[in-house]
Amino acid sequence: MQLVAVYVVCAVLSVVSSFLAIKLIKCKRSHQREQADRKDEESRQRLALQSSQMALDREFTTRGLLQAMFNAVPEGQLVFSADESFTPQAFTHSNAAIGQLLDYAPADLLKLTPMDLELVREPDVQRTQTDVDLMRLDNTEQLPRNSVMALRSMQRNIRNAVADGVLTYESSLVARRHHRIPVEVSLTALAKTAPFRLLYSVRRIEERQRLMTSLNEAERRFKDFFNTTLVGAALYDAEQRLIAVNPACLRIFGCPHKDDFAKLDFFSCGFISNDVHQQVAKGESTNGESVFDLDAMISSMGFVSNRRGKAVLDVFFQNLGYDSVRHPIGHLIQVQDLTDLRETESALQLREAQLRQSHKMQAIGTMTGGIAHDFNNILTPILGYAEIGLEVCDKNDRMYDFIKEIRSASLRAKELVHQILIFSRQSDNSTSPIHLGPIVKEVAKQQATACPANITVRYAIRTDRDLAQANPTQIHQILTNLVTNAIYAMAEKEGAVDIQLTCFSMGWRHRQEFPQLKKGTYLRLTVSDTGCGIPEDLRQQIFSPFFSTKPSGEGTGMGLAVTGNIVDSLGGAIALESKVGEGSTFHVALPLIDAEPDDTPEEWHPPLAKGQRVLFVDDDVSLAKMAEPMLASLGYTPVVCTSGSIAIDRFKGDPASFALLITDLVMPGMTGADLASAIREIRPELPVILCSGFSEQLSEEATRQVGFSAFLQKPVTRHHLSETIAGVLGT
């Protein structure tokens, strides 16, 4: 039993010992775990402490950096808060720049609010900022801290800054010594919920305001110059869109408004040469003289203008360059009206040409005067004997018709010499109201008969009013010269010559065609052909004397020169249209008149004289022989002499028997004027008629002024001689 008990005791002790050993082991392990946990906690605490220390060090470093950056900003900066009503509170932070700007210590600034610094005004009463230096406030001007209006304006600014994130505006700050400083204020919201925190940044703008004022002044001066200069100017952007146009440019083009002017595109305008367009496309500044047809612009592009006709303009394209990023800025186009200048130059050139022409005519006149004198002396007996022959010949006799043709040819020769004298400015030309229609018909029929079979001459009279102040021979010569030249131009091919007579009223449409004519109503004689045409380089020369394109021996070069001279003397003008290979058209404009022509009866019966003795003196024997039967046929008793000395001897024999002296002016030995003076010494009351084929000094009016009774221009017709003698003797 004891063994059993011992065994049980031992077993129990063994169990207890095992339990205790296990418990001891667990306690030891638990202690070890606690020590390890304690070490981990201490390690974590050390790490946390180190991390906190590092974070604190970083925070101090960041704050120092931010503070340094805040103070380094060149702009003045302040931080303040605003409550829910957006009322600003005192500043909480300030940088060094704001203290220097306003002359405040940092501690003093933190006692102020934005209302203490800023001169806040309502927009409608905002004081105009200027570019003057710092201005001292008047003693009566106080800071607007207690101004309700200013407080509301500041609250509105804060509310807008919170809503938009930032608000920028111009204002003024007042320094500690009451100096006003123009600034640009930027309010930046740092917190979107109340209390609102805002960054108050200010930047001085005196220099900017100075620059803006200078810029505004320069812009004002440019606008004043742009709007008042007499040179037309139009400003275009880089896309060639019209920005502005000055009044001078609108006036040049006759445009009432900018929108009307915008229809004109200078950069593609067909009136400007391609060379100019190409240079502008390359970015070059260039100019060119162009002729703008305003009528074509009005009809084709709907251009609105109160100006008509063509304008000669100098257009200058100025490239305005490029901006800082090499983008083109645009063009300034300057326009100068040269129309009056070119017209003046043309008029001056015309006057110079006329002066040269006058010198030529003076030389030609000297030459033609002598020829005309001799030719008239030859014509006088031919015409005289023809008229005497008509008087004594039976009208039914075939010889009567022959003599009549001789007289007609002599009269034409007389008129031709007269026109030569007119052309050389040595003779006056008498005109009267005449109808042009019959002359057109006569010339057309004459030329149609004489021209080659391959050429047709047509005429058309398209007006009932055809009265002009002219001489029939002049009109006949104008048409004959023009038609003859037209026929010559078509000598080698079939063609047609058209003669037209129309009427027109001078207006702006005809101003380019006849620039020298005044306003009024004109007759237009048009002669057109389908010939070879006239080259451009010859058109200014065709009216010059002795200029001809015909081969030597086929033309004198006087036809168009005489025609132009006659047209000028009648107060008209002549214009030419021609295209090489297609033909030419001459337009002659003559003033239309309303007076009725004074037609002379075809039949004339001379009044018979009563046998009065007439002393006739001429050194030309043939003319002297002709004068005797002519005077006798008129009923006078002629005494014919061929020299002045013989005439004086005959007159001295019986001075009282003579009723009249007719003497040639130019004679060898004693001139007609000397003879008249010698006769007047014997018998002062004797009437004297001077007669000459040519004289630069004497005319009918001039001879009467120096005491002579009348003047006869050779060749003298029987009709003219009878009327002149009857007028002098009063019979």
C-alpha positions in Angstrom: 0.0 0.0 0.0 2.8 2.2 0.8 4.4 1.5 -2.5 1.2 2.3 -4.1 1.0 5.4 -2.1 4.5 6.2 -2.8 3.9 5.5 -6.4 0.9 7.7 -6.3 2.7 10.4 -4.5 5.6 10.2 -7.0 3.1 10.3 -9.8 1.4 13.3 -8.3 4.7 15.0 -7.7 5.8 14.2 -11.2 2.6 15.7 -12.6 3.0 18.7 -10.4 6.6 19.1 -11.4 5.6 18.8 -15.0 2.9 21.4 -14.5 5.2 23.7 -12.7 7.9 23.2 -15.3 5.4 23.9 -18.1 4.1 26.9 -16.2 7.6 28.2 -15.6 8.4 27.7 -19.3 5.3 29.7 -20.2 6.1 32.4 -17.8 9.6 32.6 -19.2 8.3 32.8 -22.7 5.8 35.4 -21.8 8.5 37.5 -20.1 10.6 37.1 -23.2 7.7 38.2 -25.4 7.0 41.2 -23.1 10.6 42.2 -23.3 10.5 41.9 -27.1 7.3 43.9 -27.3 8.7 46.5 -25.0 11.8 46.8 -27.2 9.6 47.1 -30.3 7.5 49.8 -28.7 10.6 51.7 -27.6 11.9 51.3 -31.1 8.7 52.5 -32.6 8.6 55.4 -30.2 12.1 56.3 -31.1 11.3 56.1 -34.8 8.1 58.2 -34.3 10.1 60.7 -32.3 12.7 60.9 -35.0 10.0 61.2 -37.7 8.3 63.9 -35.7 11.5 65.7 -35.2 12.3 65.5 -38.9 8.8 66.7 -39.8 9.2 69.6 -37.4 12.5 70.4 -38.9 11.0 70.2 -42.5 8.1 72.4 -41.4 10.4 75.0 -40.0 12.5 74.8 -43.1 9.4 75.2 -45.4 8.0 78.0 -43.4 11.3 79.8 -43.6 11.5 79.1 -47.3 7.9 80.4 -47.8 8.6 83.4 -45.7 11.7 84.1 -47.6 9.9 83.7 -50.9 7.0 85.8 -49.7 9.5 88.6 -48.7 11.5 88.2 -52.0 8.5 88.9 -54.2 9.0 92.3 -55.8 5.3 93.0 -55.7 3.8 94.2 -52.5 1.7 91.4 -50.9 -0.6 91.3 -47.9 -2.8 88.5 -46.5 -6.1 89.3 -44.8 -9.4 87.5 -43.9 -13.0 88.4 -44.6 -16.1 87.3 -42.7 -19.3 85.9 -44.1 -20.4 89.4 -45.1 -17.1 89.8 -47.1 -16.0 92.6 -44.7 -12.2 92.8 -44.7 -10.3 92.2 -41.5 -6.8 93.3 -40.4 -3.8 92.0 -42.4 -2.2 88.9 -41.0 0.9 88.8 -43.2 2.9 91.3 -45.2 6.1 91.1 -47.2 9.0 93.5 -47.3 8.1 95.0 -50.7 4.7 96.4 -49.4 6.5 97.9 -46.4 9.0 99.7 -48.6 6.2 100.8 -51.0 4.0 102.3 -48.3 6.7 103.3 -45.8 5.1 101.2 -43.1 6.8 98.9 -40.5 5.5 95.3 -40.7 4.0 95.6 -37.3 2.1 98.7 -38.3 0.8 97.1 -41.4 -0.7 94.2 -39.5 -2.9 96.7 -37.6 -4.5 98.0 -40.9 -7.2 96.7 -43.3 -7.5 97.2 -47.1 -9.9 100.0 -46.3 -7.1 101.9 -44.6 -4.9 101.8 -47.6 -7.0 101.8 -50.7 -8.9 104.8 -52.2 -11.9 102.8 -53.2 -14.5 104.5 -55.4 -17.7 103.5 -57.2 -17.1 102.9 -60.9 -19.2 105.9 -62.0 -17.2 108.2 -59.8 -13.8 106.5 -60.0 -11.1 109.1 -60.0 -9.1 109.1 -63.3 -5.7 107.7 -62.7 -2.9 109.8 -64.2 0.8 109.2 -64.9 2.0 112.0 -62.7 4.6 111.4 -60.0 3.4 110.6 -56.4 0.8 113.2 -55.5 0.2 114.4 -52.0 -3.4 114.3 -50.8 -5.2 117.5 -49.9 -5.7 118.0 -46.2 -9.4 117.8 -46.7 -9.2 114.3 -48.3 -9.5 111.5 -45.8 -9.2 107.8 -46.1 -12.5 106.2 -46.9 -12.6 103.8 -43.9 -16.0 105.1 -42.7 -17.5 105.5 -46.2 -20.4 103.1 -46.7 -20.1 103.5 -50.5 -16.4 102.5 -50.4 -17.1 99.6 -48.0 -19.7 98.2 -50.4 -17.3 98.5 -53.3 -14.6 96.6 -51.4 -17.1 93.9 -50.4 -18.1 93.5 -54.0 -14.5 93.1 -55.0 -13.9 90.4 -52.4 -17.1 88.6 -53.4 -16.0 88.6 -57.0 -12.5 87.4 -56.1 -14.0 84.5 -54.0 -16.4 83.6 -56.8 -13.8 83.8 -59.7 -10.6 82.9 -57.8 -8.9 86.1 -58.7 -9.9 89.8 -59.4 -7.6 92.4 -60.9 -8.3 96.1 -61.1 -6.6 99.5 -61.0 -6.7 101.7 -57.9 -4.6 103.9 -55.6 -2.9 103.2 -52.3 -2.1 105.9 -49.8 1.3 105.7 -48.1 2.1 106.5 -44.5 2.9 110.1 -45.5 -0.3 110.5 -47.4 1.2 110.0 -50.9 -1.1 108.5 -53.5 0.4 105.6 -55.4 -1.3 104.3 -58.6 -1.3 100.5 -58.4 -2.8 97.4 -60.0 -4.5 95.3 -57.3 -4.9 91.5 -57.6 -7.2 89.8 -55.1 -6.6 86.0 -54.9 -8.9 83.8 -52.9 -6.9 81.4 -50.7 -10.0 79.9 -49.0 -13.4 79.4 -50.5 -15.3 79.1 -47.2 -15.7 81.6 -44.4 -13.6 83.0 -42.9 -12.2 83.8 -46.4 -8.5 84.3 -46.7 -7.3 86.5 -49.6 -3.9 87.4 -50.9 -3.8 91.2 -51.6 -1.1 91.8 -54.3 -0.2 95.3 -55.6 2.0 96.4 -58.5 3.1 100.0 -59.2 1.8 101.2 -62.6 3.2 104.8 -62.8 5.5 103.8 -65.7 2.8 101.8 -67.4 0.5 104.8 -67.1 3.2 107.0 -68.5 3.6 104.6 -71.5 -0.1 104.3 -71.9 -0.5 108.1 -71.9 2.3 108.4 -74.4 0.7 105.7 -76.5 -2.7 107.4 -76.3 -1.1 110.7 -77.3 0.7 109.1 -80.2 -2.5 107.4 -81.2 -4.4 110.6 -81.0 -1.8 112.4 -83.1 -1.9 109.6 -85.6 -5.7 109.8 -85.8 -5.5 113.5 -86.2 -3.0 113.2 -89.0 -4.8 110.3 -90.5 -8.1 112.2 -90.6 -6.8 115.6 -91.7 -4.1 114.7 -94.2 -4.9 115.5 -97.9 -3.4 112.2 -98.9 -5.9 109.4 -99.0 -5.0 106.6 -96.6 -6.6 103.2 -95.9 -5.4 100.7 -93.2 -5.6 97.0 -93.7 -4.9 94.1 -91.4 -2.8 91.0 -92.2 -5.8 89.3 -93.9 -6.2 92.4 -96.1 -9.4 93.4 -94.4 -10.2 97.1 -94.2 -9.6 98.6 -90.7 -9.9 102.3 -91.3 -10.1 104.8 -94.2 -9.6 108.6 -93.9 -11.9 111.3 -95.3 -9.4 112.2 -98.0 -9.5 108.7 -99.4 -13.3 108.7 -99.3 -13.3 112.1 -101.1 -10.9 110.9 -103.8 -13.1 108.0 -104.7 -16.3 109.9 -104.0 -17.5 107.4 -101.4 -20.0 108.5 -98.8 -19.1 105.8 -96.2 -16.4 103.3 -95.2 -18.6 100.3 -96.0 -19.0 101.6 -99.6 -15.3 102.0 -99.9 -14.7 98.5 -98.6 -16.0 97.1 -101.9 -12.8 98.2 -103.6 -10.1 95.5 -103.2 -6.7 97.2 -103.8 -4.9 93.8 -103.6 -6.7 92.3 -106.6 -7.8 95.5 -108.4 -7.5 95.2 -112.2 -6.7 98.9 -112.5 -3.4 98.4 -110.7 -0.6 96.8 -112.7 0.5 93.2 -112.2 4.0 94.3 -111.4 2.8 96.2 -108.4 0.6 93.3 -107.2 3.6 90.9 -107.5 5.8 93.2 -105.4 3.1 93.5 -102.8 2.7 89.7 -102.7 6.4 89.4 -102.0 6.0 91.7 -98.9 7.7 94.8 -100.6 6.5 98.4 -100.3 5.9 99.8 -103.7 3.8 102.3 -105.6 2.4 102.7 -109.1 0.4 105.2 -111.1 -3.0 103.8 -112.1 -6.1 105.0 -114.0 -9.3 104.0 -112.2 -12.4 103.9 -114.3 -15.1 104.9 -111.8 -17.9 104.3 -114.2 -16.7 100.7 -114.7 -16.4 100.2 -110.9 -19.9 101.5 -110.4 -21.4 99.2 -113.0 -19.4 96.0 -112.4 -18.8 95.9 -108.6 -21.7 97.9 -107.3 -19.2 100.6 -106.1 -21.0 103.6 -104.6 -19.4 106.9 -105.7 -20.5 110.4 -106.6 -17.5 110.8 -108.9 -17.6 109.9 -112.6 -15.1 109.4 -115.4 -11.5 108.3 -114.9 -9.2 109.2 -112.1 -5.4 109.1 -112.3 -4.1 107.9 -108.9 -0.7 107.2 -107.4 -1.2 104.2 -105.1 1.5 103.4 -102.5 1.4 100.0 -100.7 3.4 100.2 -97.4 4.1 96.9 -95.7 3.8 97.6 -91.9 6.2 94.8 -91.1 5.9 92.0 -88.6 5.2 91.7 -84.9 7.4 90.0 -82.3 6.5 86.5 -83.4 7.0 87.3 -87.1 3.3 87.6 -87.9 2.5 90.2 -90.6 0.9 93.3 -89.3 -0.8 94.6 -92.4 -0.6 97.4 -95.0 -1.1 101.1 -95.1 -2.3 102.2 -98.6 -1.8 105.8 -99.5 -3.6 107.3 -102.5 -2.8 110.6 -104.2 -5.1 112.1 -106.8 -3.0 113.1 -109.9 -5.9 113.7 -112.2 -5.7 117.5 -112.1 -1.9 117.4 -112.3 -1.9 115.1 -115.4 -4.6 117.3 -117.0 -2.5 120.4 -116.3 0.6 118.6 -117.7 -1.4 117.6 -120.8 -2.7 121.1 -121.2 0.9 122.5 -120.8 2.1 120.0 -123.4 -0.7 121.0 -125.7 0.2 124.7 -125.2 3.8 123.9 -126.0 2.8 122.0 -129.1 0.6 124.9 -130.1 3.5 127.3 -129.6 5.7 125.1 -131.8 2.8 124.9 -134.2 2.5 128.7 -134.2 6.2 129.0 -135.0 5.8 126.5 -137.9 2.7 128.4 -139.1 4.6 131.6 -139.1 7.2 130.2 -141.3 4.6 128.5 -143.5 2.7 131.8 -143.6 5.6 133.7 -144.9 6.1 131.2 -147.6 2.5 130.7 -148.6 1.8 134.5 -148.5 4.0 135.1 -151.5 2.6 132.1 -153.4 -0.9 133.1 -152.7 -0.3 136.7 -154.0 1.1 135.4 -157.3 -1.6 132.7 -157.6 -4.4 135.2 -156.9 -3.0 137.5 -159.6 -3.2 134.5 -162.0 -6.7 133.6 -160.9 -8.0 137.1 -161.2 -8.0 137.4 -165.0 -9.2 133.8 -165.4 -12.2 134.4 -163.2 -12.8 137.9 -164.6 -12.8 136.8 -168.2 -14.9 133.8 -167.4 -17.6 136.1 -165.8 -17.4 138.5 -168.7 -17.8 135.5 -171.1 -20.8 134.3 -169.2 -22.3 137.8 -169.5 -21.8 138.0 -173.3 -22.4 134.4 -174.2 -25.8 132.9 -175.0 -27.0 130.5 -172.3 -28.0 128.0 -175.0 -24.6 128.0 -176.5 -22.4 125.0 -175.5 -19.5 127.4 -174.8 -21.6 128.9 -172.0 -21.3 125.6 -170.1 -17.6 125.5 -170.7 -17.1 129.0 -169.4 -19.3 128.2 -166.4 -17.1 125.3 -165.4 -14.1 127.5 -165.8 -15.7 130.0 -163.4 -16.6 127.3 -161.0 -13.1 125.9 -161.0 -11.7 129.4 -160.5 -13.9 130.0 -157.5 -12.8 126.7 -155.9 -9.2 127.7 -156.5 -9.9 131.0 -154.9 -11.4 129.3 -151.9 -8.4 127.0 -151.7 -6.0 129.9 -151.6 -8.2 131.5 -149.0 -8.0 128.4 -146.9 -4.2 128.2 -147.3 -4.1 131.8 -146.0 -6.4 130.9 -143.1 -4.2 127.9 -142.2 -1.1 130.1 -142.2 -3.0 132.6 -139.9 -2.6 135.3 -142.5 -6.3 135.8 -143.3 -9.6 136.1 -141.5 -12.3 133.7 -142.4 -15.9 134.8 -142.7 -18.5 132.4 -141.5 -22.3 132.3 -141.5 -25.0 129.9 -140.3 -25.1 126.9 -142.8 -26.8 123.5 -142.9 -24.3 120.6 -142.8 -26.7 118.0 -144.2 -26.6 119.1 -147.8 -22.8 119.3 -147.7 -22.6 115.8 -146.3 -24.8 114.5 -149.2 -22.8 116.4 -151.8 -19.4 115.1 -150.5 -20.7 111.5 -150.2 -22.0 111.6 -153.8 -18.8 113.2 -155.2 -16.5 110.7 -153.4 -18.7 107.7 -154.3 -18.3 108.6 -158.0 -14.5 109.1 -157.7 -13.5 106.2 -155.5 -12.5 102.7 -156.7 -15.2 100.1 -157.4 -14.1 98.0 -154.4 -15.0 100.7 -151.9 -18.5 101.8 -150.9 -19.2 105.3 -149.6 -22.3 105.6 -147.5 -23.8 108.5 -145.5 -26.5 108.9 -142.8 -28.0 112.0 -141.4 -29.4 111.2 -138.0 -30.5 114.7 -136.8 -33.0 117.3 -137.9 -30.8 120.1 -136.3 -27.7 120.6 -138.5 -27.0 124.3 -138.3 -23.5 125.4 -137.6 -21.5 128.7 -137.9 -19.1 127.9 -140.6 -18.1 128.4 -144.2 -19.4 125.8 -146.7 -15.9 125.4 -148.3 -14.5 124.7 -144.9 -17.0 121.9 -144.2 -16.5 120.6 -147.7 -12.7 120.5 -147.2 -13.0 118.8 -143.8 -15.1 116.0 -145.2 -13.1 115.7 -148.4 -9.8 115.4 -146.6 -11.1 112.7 -144.2 -12.9 110.7 -146.8 -9.9 110.8 -149.2 -7.7 109.5 -146.4 -10.2 106.8 -145.6 -10.4 105.6 -149.2 -6.6 105.6 -149.4 -6.4 103.4 -146.3 -8.6 100.7 -148.1 -6.9 101.0 -151.5 -5.8 97.4 -151.6 -9.0 95.7 -150.3 -12.7 95.9 -150.3 -14.2 98.2 -147.7 -16.7 100.9 -146.8 -16.5 104.6 -145.8 -19.4 105.7 -143.5 -20.2 109.4 -143.1 -22.6 110.3 -140.3 -24.1 113.5 -139.0 -25.5 113.4 -135.5 -26.2 115.7 -132.6 -25.2 115.4 -128.9 -25.2 117.4 -125.7 -21.8 117.6 -123.9 -21.8 115.7 -120.6 -19.5 113.7 -118.5 -19.7 110.8 -121.0 -18.2 112.9 -123.8 -15.6 114.7 -121.6 -13.0 112.1 -122.2 -13.5 112.2 -125.9 -13.5 116.0 -126.3 -11.8 117.3 -123.1 -11.3 120.8 -124.6 -15.0 121.5 -125.3 -17.3 123.4 -123.0 -20.8 122.3 -122.0 -23.3 122.7 -124.8 -24.9 121.0 -127.8 -22.7 119.9 -130.7 -23.0 118.4 -134.2 -20.8 115.3 -134.7 -19.4 114.6 -138.2 -18.1 111.0 -138.2 -16.0 109.5 -140.9 -15.1 105.8 -140.4 -13.4 103.2 -142.6 -12.5 99.5 -142.5 -8.9 100.1 -143.5 -5.5 99.4 -142.0 -5.8 101.6 -138.9 -3.3 104.1 -137.5 -0.5 102.9 -135.1 -0.5 104.4 -131.6 2.9 106.0 -132.1 1.7 108.0 -135.1 -1.6 109.3 -133.8 0.0 112.4 -132.3 1.8 113.3 -135.5 -0.9 113.0 -138.1 -2.2 116.5 -137.6 1.3 118.0 -138.0 2.0 119.9 -141.3 3.8 118.0 -144.0 3.5 114.7 -142.0 2.4 111.9 -144.3 2.5 108.1 -144.3 2.0 108.0 -148.1 4.9 107.3 -150.4 6.8 110.3 -151.8 4.8 112.0 -154.5 1.4 110.8 -153.3 0.7 113.2 -150.5 1.6 116.6 -149.2 1.0 116.0 -145.5 -1.3 119.0 -145.3 -4.8 117.4 -145.4 -5.3 116.6 -141.7 -3.2 119.6 -140.7 -5.6 121.9 -142.6 -8.6 119.9 -141.3 -7.5 120.3 -137.6 -6.8 124.0 -138.1 -10.3 124.6 -139.6 -12.0 122.7 -136.8 -10.1 124.7 -134.2 -11.1 128.0 -135.9 -14.8 126.9 -135.8 -14.6 126.3 -132.0 -14.8 122.6 -132.4 -12.6 119.6 -131.7 -11.5 116.4 -133.5 -11.0 113.0 -132.0 -9.6 109.7 -133.3 -10.4 106.1 -132.7 -8.3 103.5 -134.5 -7.3 99.9 -134.2 -4.6 98.5 -136.4 -6.0 96.0 -138.9 -9.6 97.0 -138.3 -9.9 100.7 -139.3 -10.2 104.2 -138.1 -12.9 106.7 -137.1 -12.6 110.4 -137.0 -15.1 112.4 -134.9 -15.5 116.1 -135.6 -17.5 118.1 -133.1 -18.9 121.6 -134.1 -21.1 123.9 -132.0 -24.8 123.7 -132.9 -26.5 127.1 -133.4 -30.2 128.0 -133.7 -29.9 130.9 -136.1 -31.3 130.6 -139.7 -28.8 130.7 -142.6 -28.7 133.8 -144.8 -29.0 132.3 -148.2 -27.7 134.3 -151.2 -29.9 134.2 -154.3 -28.4 132.2 -157.1 -29.3 134.7 -159.8 -27.6 138.1 -159.6 -28.1 141.1 -161.8 -25.6 143.9 -161.3 -26.9 147.4 -161.1 -25.6 149.4 -164.1 -23.5 152.4 -163.4 -23.8 155.8 -165.2 -20.5 155.9 -166.9 -18.4 157.2 -164.0 -14.7 157.2 -164.7 -12.7 154.7 -162.7 -8.9 154.8 -162.6 -7.7 151.2 -162.3 -4.0 150.6 -161.6 -2.2 147.2 -161.5 1.3 146.2 -162.6 0.0 142.8 -163.8 -0.7 143.4 -167.6 -3.1 140.5 -167.9 -5.1 141.6 -164.9 -5.1 145.2 -166.2 -6.4 144.0 -169.5 -9.2 142.0 -167.9 -10.3 145.0 -165.6 -11.2 147.2 -168.6 -14.0 145.0 -170.1 -15.2 144.0 -166.6 -15.6 147.6 -165.4 -17.2 148.4 -168.8 -19.7 145.6 -168.4 -20.7 147.1 -165.1 -21.4 150.5 -166.7 -18.3 152.3 -165.7 -15.7 154.1 -167.9 -12.4 152.5 -167.1 -9.0 154.1 -167.3 -6.4 151.3 -166.9 -2.7 151.9 -166.0 0.1 149.5 -165.2 2.2 151.8 -163.0 1.8 154.4 -160.4 3.7 157.1 -162.3 1.5 156.7 -165.4 -1.6 156.8 -163.3 -0.6 160.1 -161.7 0.0 161.6 -165.1 -3.4 160.5 -166.4 -5.1 161.7 -163.2 -3.4 165.2 -163.3 -4.8 165.7 -166.8 -8.4 165.9 -165.5 -8.7 165.2 -161.8 -12.3 166.2 -161.5 -13.4 163.6 -164.1 -12.5 160.6 -162.0 -15.0 159.2 -159.5 -12.9 156.4 -158.0 -9.3 155.0 -157.8 -8.8 151.2 -157.6 -5.1 150.3 -157.1 -3.1 147.2 -156.4 -1.2 147.4 -153.1 2.1 145.8 -154.0 3.7 147.3 -157.2 7.3 148.0 -158.2 8.5 151.6 -157.9 5.4 153.1 -156.3 3.1 151.1 -154.0 -0.6 151.4 -154.0 -0.5 153.2 -150.6 2.0 155.7 -152.0 -0.1 156.2 -155.1 -3.2 156.8 -153.0 -1.4 159.4 -150.9 -0.2 161.2 -154.1 -3.7 161.3 -155.6 -5.2 162.5 -152.3 -2.8 165.5 -152.3 -4.3 166.5 -155.6 -7.9 165.6 -154.8 -8.4 164.7 -151.0 -12.0 163.6 -151.3 -11.5 161.0 -154.0 -12.5 157.5 -152.9 -9.8 154.9 -153.0 -10.1 151.1 -153.1 -7.0 149.0 -152.3 -6.7 145.6 -153.9 -4.2 142.9 -153.3 -3.7 139.1 -153.5 -2.1 139.0 -150.1 -1.3 141.4 -147.2 -0.4 140.7 -143.6 -1.1 144.3 -142.6 -4.3 145.3 -144.4 -7.9 144.1 -144.4 -11.1 145.8 -145.2 -11.5 147.1 -141.7 -7.9 148.2 -141.4 -8.0 150.1 -144.7 -11.0 152.1 -143.6 -9.3 153.0 -140.3 -6.4 154.5 -142.2 -8.7 156.6 -144.5 -9.2 154.3 -147.5 -12.7 153.5 -148.7 -12.5 149.7 -149.1 -10.3 146.7 -149.6 -10.6 144.0 -152.3 -9.0 140.6 -151.9 -7.8 139.0 -155.1 -9.1 137.2 -157.1 -12.0 139.6 -157.4 -15.3 138.4 -158.7 -17.5 140.6 -160.9 -20.2 140.4 -158.2 -17.9 141.5 -155.4 -16.4 144.2 -157.5 -19.8 145.6 -158.4 -21.1 145.6 -154.8 -17.9 147.2 -153.4 -17.8 150.0 -156.0 -21.5 150.6 -155.5 -21.1 150.8 -151.7 -18.2 153.2 -152.0 -19.9 155.5 -154.5 -23.3 155.2 -152.9 -25.0 154.2 -156.1 
